[in-house]
Amino acid sequence: MAASGGRFLSAEEHAVVAAACARLIPARDPHPGGAAVGCADYIDGLLGAFGVEPPRIFAGGPFSGRAGGAAGFGDFLPLSRVEELAWRTRIEGSRGIAAREFNGPVRGWQEEYRAGVAALGADFTTVDAAIQDARLDAFPDFRAVLYRHACEGAYAAPEYGGNRDQAGWTAIGFPGDVQPRGYRDIEVSGRA
């Protein structure tokens, strides 16, 4: 996925999201920060999950191929009818569709991001850090959803578009997905 938007976000929106992720997950040794690990790419992929078939919701498996086994994570799984309804409602919102509004109207993440990025301002990437932080603080609901998705992007399996070069995992000392290697009994029994 290009580091300039493309699944859902425009190039300008992608740049704003990347800058905001850099403020929420700043670069501090050994962590390269939210922008460097591709959090905006993850968010763009999540928001545009239904732009491809099957949707980019559940990675396949059982192995990624990083520690052996046949690489299957990149083969996303088709969704059941109920899963698709739930994920479309979450991402796209209810859009006046009766099946999505059984509990009332739902504002989806796509709408939240469009409004949140617009509220941060087109100049968000060029203003200084204190102004960026003040703008993020001025919209706590958007800041919260952006932070949650930035964390997912920093530490999820790279097949979802973030955690570029597994840098998020490396920064926190996580060995990554280790199947099929697994762990030896002594490593999980508390005696190691």
VOVEX-384651 format. One record per residue (C-alpha): x, y, z; residue in one letter; residue number from 1. Coordinates in nm, 2 decimals. Each point is the difference from the previous one (the first is absolute). Example, Ala and Ser with C-alpha at 12.3 -4.5 7.8 and 13.67 -1.06 7.14 Angstrom:
2
+--------+--------+--------+----+-----+
!   east !  north !     up ! aa !   i !
+--------+--------+--------+----+-----+
!   1.23 !  -0.45 !   0.78 !  a !   1 !
!   0.14 !   0.34 !  -0.07 !  s !   2 !
+--------+--------+--------+----+-----+
This chain:
192
+--------+--------+--------+----+-----+
!   east !  north !     up ! aa !   i !
+--------+--------+--------+----+-----+
!   0.00 !   0.00 !   0.00 !  m !   1 !
!   0.14 !   0.34 !  -0.09 !  a !   2 !
!   0.10 !   0.23 !   0.29 !  a !   3 !
!  -0.21 !   0.28 !  -0.14 !  s !   4 !
!  -0.36 !  -0.12 !   0.03 !  g !   5 !
!  -0.20 !  -0.18 !  -0.25 !  g !   6 !
!  -0.24 !  -0.25 !   0.15 !  r !   7 !
!  -0.22 !   0.26 !   0.17 !  f !   8 !
!   0.20 !   0.30 !   0.10 !  l !   9 !
!   0.12 !   0.26 !  -0.25 !  s !  10 !
!   0.37 !   0.08 !  -0.01 !  a !  11 !
!  -0.06 !   0.32 !   0.20 !  e !  12 !
!  -0.22 !  -0.19 !   0.26 !  e !  13 !
!   0.26 !  -0.27 !   0.02 !  h !  14 !
!   0.27 !   0.26 !   0.08 !  a !  15 !
!  -0.21 !   0.15 !   0.28 !  v !  16 !
!  -0.07 !  -0.34 !   0.15 !  v !  17 !
!   0.37 !  -0.10 !  -0.02 !  a !  18 !
!   0.10 !   0.33 !   0.17 !  a !  19 !
!  -0.26 !  -0.06 !   0.27 !  a !  20 !
!   0.12 !  -0.35 !   0.06 !  c !  21 !
!   0.35 !   0.14 !   0.04 !  a !  22 !
!  -0.13 !   0.22 !   0.28 !  r !  23 !
!  -0.19 !  -0.28 !   0.17 !  l !  24 !
!   0.28 !  -0.26 !  -0.03 !  i !  25 !
!   0.31 !   0.21 !  -0.01 !  p !  26 !
!   0.34 !  -0.12 !  -0.11 !  a !  27 !
!   0.20 !  -0.09 !   0.31 !  r !  28 !
!   0.29 !  -0.23 !   0.00 !  d !  29 !
!  -0.04 !  -0.29 !  -0.07 !  p !  30 !
!  -0.35 !   0.07 !  -0.15 !  h !  31 !
!   0.00 !   0.17 !  -0.34 !  p !  32 !
!  -0.34 !   0.15 !   0.06 !  g !  33 !
!  -0.35 !  -0.03 !  -0.15 !  g !  34 !
!   0.08 !   0.16 !  -0.33 !  a !  35 !
!   0.31 !  -0.21 !  -0.07 !  a !  36 !
!  -0.17 !  -0.33 !   0.08 !  v !  37 !
!  -0.29 !   0.08 !  -0.25 !  g !  38 !
!  -0.29 !   0.06 !   0.24 !  c !  39 !
!  -0.17 !   0.22 !  -0.27 !  a !  40 !
!   0.03 !  -0.28 !  -0.25 !  d !  41 !
!  -0.16 !  -0.23 !   0.24 !  y !  42 !
!  -0.29 !   0.25 !   0.06 !  i !  43 !
!  -0.04 !   0.06 !  -0.37 !  d !  44 !
!  -0.02 !  -0.38 !  -0.06 !  g !  45 !
!  -0.25 !  -0.04 !   0.29 !  l !  46 !
!  -0.23 !   0.28 !  -0.13 !  l !  47 !
!   0.02 !  -0.14 !  -0.36 !  g !  48 !
!  -0.02 !  -0.36 !   0.10 !  a !  49 !
!  -0.31 !  -0.06 !  -0.22 !  f !  50 !
!   0.18 !   0.14 !  -0.31 !  g !  51 !
!   0.14 !  -0.34 !  -0.06 !  v !  52 !
!  -0.14 !  -0.35 !  -0.01 !  e !  53 !
!   0.02 !  -0.17 !   0.25 !  p !  54 !
!   0.00 !   0.30 !   0.23 !  p !  55 !
!   0.32 !   0.07 !   0.20 !  r !  56 !
!  -0.15 !  -0.10 !   0.33 !  i !  57 !
!   0.13 !  -0.34 !   0.10 !  f !  58 !
!   0.34 !  -0.12 !  -0.11 !  a !  59 !
!   0.03 !  -0.36 !  -0.11 !  g !  60 !
!   0.24 !  -0.24 !   0.14 !  g !  61 !
!   0.08 !  -0.21 !   0.19 !  p !  62 !
!   0.36 !   0.13 !  -0.05 !  f !  63 !
!   0.15 !   0.33 !  -0.12 !  s !  64 !
!   0.31 !  -0.18 !  -0.14 !  g !  65 !
!   0.23 !   0.22 !   0.22 !  r !  66 !
!   0.09 !  -0.29 !   0.23 !  a !  67 !
!  -0.06 !  -0.28 !  -0.24 !  g !  68 !
!  -0.31 !  -0.16 !  -0.15 !  g !  69 !
!  -0.17 !   0.11 !  -0.31 !  a !  70 !
!  -0.08 !   0.38 !   0.00 !  a !  71 !
!  -0.38 !   0.03 !   0.02 !  g !  72 !
!  -0.06 !   0.33 !   0.19 !  f !  73 !
!  -0.02 !   0.20 !  -0.32 !  g !  74 !
!  -0.29 !  -0.21 !  -0.12 !  d !  75 !
!  -0.29 !   0.18 !   0.16 !  f !  76 !
!  -0.31 !  -0.21 !   0.10 !  l !  77 !
!  -0.35 !   0.06 !  -0.14 !  p !  78 !
!  -0.25 !   0.13 !   0.25 !  l !  79 !
!  -0.33 !  -0.16 !   0.10 !  s !  80 !
!  -0.31 !   0.20 !  -0.07 !  r !  81 !
!  -0.02 !   0.11 !   0.37 !  v !  82 !
!   0.37 !   0.08 !   0.02 !  e !  83 !
!  -0.03 !   0.22 !  -0.31 !  e !  84 !
!  -0.31 !   0.18 !   0.13 !  l !  85 !
!   0.18 !   0.07 !   0.33 !  a !  86 !
!   0.33 !   0.11 !  -0.15 !  w !  87 !
!  -0.17 !   0.21 !  -0.27 !  r !  88 !
!  -0.21 !   0.17 !   0.27 !  t !  89 !
!   0.31 !   0.06 !   0.21 !  r !  90 !
!   0.21 !   0.14 !  -0.29 !  i !  91 !
!  -0.26 !   0.16 !  -0.23 !  e !  92 !
!  -0.27 !   0.09 !   0.25 !  g !  93 !
!  -0.37 !  -0.08 !  -0.05 !  s !  94 !
!  -0.05 !   0.23 !  -0.30 !  r !  95 !
!  -0.38 !  -0.03 !   0.05 !  g !  96 !
!   0.01 !  -0.37 !  -0.08 !  i !  97 !
!  -0.27 !  -0.17 !   0.21 !  a !  98 !
!   0.21 !  -0.31 !   0.07 !  a !  99 !
!   0.27 !   0.22 !   0.15 !  r ! 100 !
!  -0.23 !   0.21 !   0.20 !  e ! 101 !
!  -0.18 !  -0.26 !   0.21 !  f ! 102 !
!   0.14 !   0.18 !   0.31 !  n ! 103 !
!  -0.02 !   0.35 !  -0.15 !  g ! 104 !
!   0.23 !   0.20 !  -0.23 !  p ! 105 !
!   0.37 !  -0.07 !   0.02 !  v ! 106 !
!   0.28 !   0.23 !  -0.09 !  r ! 107 !
!   0.28 !  -0.21 !  -0.16 !  g ! 108 !
!   0.37 !   0.04 !   0.02 !  w ! 109 !
!   0.01 !   0.14 !  -0.35 !  q ! 110 !
!  -0.21 !   0.29 !   0.10 !  e ! 111 !
!   0.18 !   0.05 !   0.32 !  e ! 112 !
!   0.33 !   0.02 !  -0.18 !  y ! 113 !
!  -0.13 !   0.24 !  -0.27 !  r ! 114 !
!  -0.13 !   0.23 !   0.27 !  a ! 115 !
!   0.30 !  -0.04 !   0.23 !  g ! 116 !
!   0.26 !   0.06 !  -0.27 !  v ! 117 !
!  -0.19 !   0.30 !  -0.12 !  a ! 118 !
!  -0.02 !   0.14 !   0.36 !  a ! 119 !
!   0.38 !  -0.05 !   0.04 !  l ! 120 !
!   0.05 !   0.22 !  -0.30 !  g ! 121 !
!   0.17 !  -0.03 !  -0.34 !  a ! 122 !
!   0.30 !   0.18 !   0.15 !  d ! 123 !
!   0.04 !  -0.26 !   0.28 !  f ! 124 !
!   0.32 !  -0.14 !  -0.16 !  t ! 125 !
!   0.17 !   0.34 !   0.00 !  t ! 126 !
!  -0.09 !   0.15 !   0.34 !  v ! 127 !
!   0.23 !  -0.06 !   0.30 !  d ! 128 !
!  -0.04 !  -0.29 !   0.24 !  a ! 129 !
!  -0.17 !   0.21 !   0.27 !  a ! 130 !
!  -0.27 !   0.11 !  -0.24 !  i ! 131 !
!  -0.04 !  -0.35 !  -0.12 !  q ! 132 !
!  -0.05 !  -0.13 !   0.35 !  d ! 133 !
!  -0.24 !   0.28 !   0.08 !  a ! 134 !
!  -0.21 !  -0.08 !  -0.30 !  r ! 135 !
!   0.00 !  -0.37 !   0.09 !  l ! 136 !
!  -0.10 !   0.08 !   0.36 !  d ! 137 !
!  -0.29 !   0.22 !  -0.13 !  a ! 138 !
!  -0.16 !  -0.31 !  -0.16 !  f ! 139 !
!   0.03 !  -0.27 !   0.27 !  p ! 140 !
!  -0.25 !  -0.24 !  -0.16 !  d ! 141 !
!   0.19 !   0.00 !  -0.33 !  f ! 142 !
!   0.34 !  -0.01 !   0.19 !  r ! 143 !
!  -0.12 !  -0.31 !   0.18 !  a ! 144 !
!  -0.10 !  -0.19 !  -0.31 !  v ! 145 !
!   0.31 !   0.11 !  -0.18 !  l ! 146 !
!   0.22 !  -0.11 !   0.29 !  y ! 147 !
!  -0.17 !  -0.34 !   0.02 !  r ! 148 !
!   0.05 !  -0.05 !  -0.38 !  h ! 149 !
!   0.36 !   0.13 !   0.01 !  a ! 150 !
!   0.08 !  -0.26 !   0.27 !  c ! 151 !
!  -0.15 !  -0.27 !  -0.21 !  e ! 152 !
!   0.20 !   0.12 !  -0.29 !  g ! 153 !
!   0.32 !   0.01 !   0.19 !  a ! 154 !
!  -0.02 !  -0.35 !   0.15 !  y ! 155 !
!  -0.23 !  -0.21 !  -0.22 !  a ! 156 !
!   0.12 !  -0.25 !  -0.25 !  a ! 157 !
!   0.17 !   0.18 !  -0.29 !  p ! 158 !
!  -0.25 !  -0.15 !  -0.25 !  e ! 159 !
!  -0.26 !   0.25 !   0.12 !  y ! 160 !
!   0.22 !   0.29 !  -0.13 !  g ! 161 !
!   0.18 !   0.13 !   0.30 !  g ! 162 !
!   0.28 !  -0.12 !   0.22 !  n ! 163 !
!   0.24 !   0.06 !  -0.29 !  r ! 164 !
!   0.30 !  -0.23 !   0.00 !  d ! 165 !
!  -0.14 !  -0.13 !   0.33 !  q ! 166 !
!   0.15 !   0.31 !   0.16 !  a ! 167 !
!  -0.28 !   0.03 !   0.26 !  g ! 168 !
!   0.06 !  -0.36 !   0.12 !  w ! 169 !
!   0.38 !   0.06 !   0.01 !  t ! 170 !
!  -0.04 !   0.32 !   0.20 !  a ! 171 !
!  -0.19 !  -0.18 !   0.28 !  i ! 172 !
!   0.20 !  -0.32 !  -0.01 !  g ! 173 !
!  -0.28 !  -0.22 !  -0.14 !  f ! 174 !
!   0.14 !  -0.29 !  -0.20 !  p ! 175 !
!  -0.29 !   0.02 !  -0.24 !  g ! 176 !
!  -0.22 !  -0.28 !  -0.12 !  d ! 177 !
!   0.20 !  -0.31 !   0.08 !  v ! 178 !
!  -0.22 !  -0.28 !  -0.13 !  q ! 179 !
!   0.07 !  -0.27 !  -0.10 !  p ! 180 !
!   0.32 !   0.02 !   0.21 !  r ! 181 !
!  -0.19 !   0.07 !   0.32 !  g ! 182 !
!   0.15 !  -0.02 !   0.34 !  y ! 183 !
!   0.16 !  -0.28 !   0.19 !  r ! 184 !
!  -0.18 !  -0.13 !   0.31 !  d ! 185 !
!   0.26 !   0.14 !   0.23 !  i ! 186 !
!  -0.05 !   0.35 !  -0.15 !  e ! 187 !
!  -0.37 !   0.01 !   0.08 !  v ! 188 !
!   0.01 !  -0.19 !   0.33 !  s ! 189 !
!   0.16 !   0.28 !   0.20 !  g ! 190 !
!   0.32 !  -0.19 !   0.06 !  r ! 191 !
!   0.22 !   0.17 !  -0.27 !  a ! 192 !
+--------+--------+--------+----+-----+
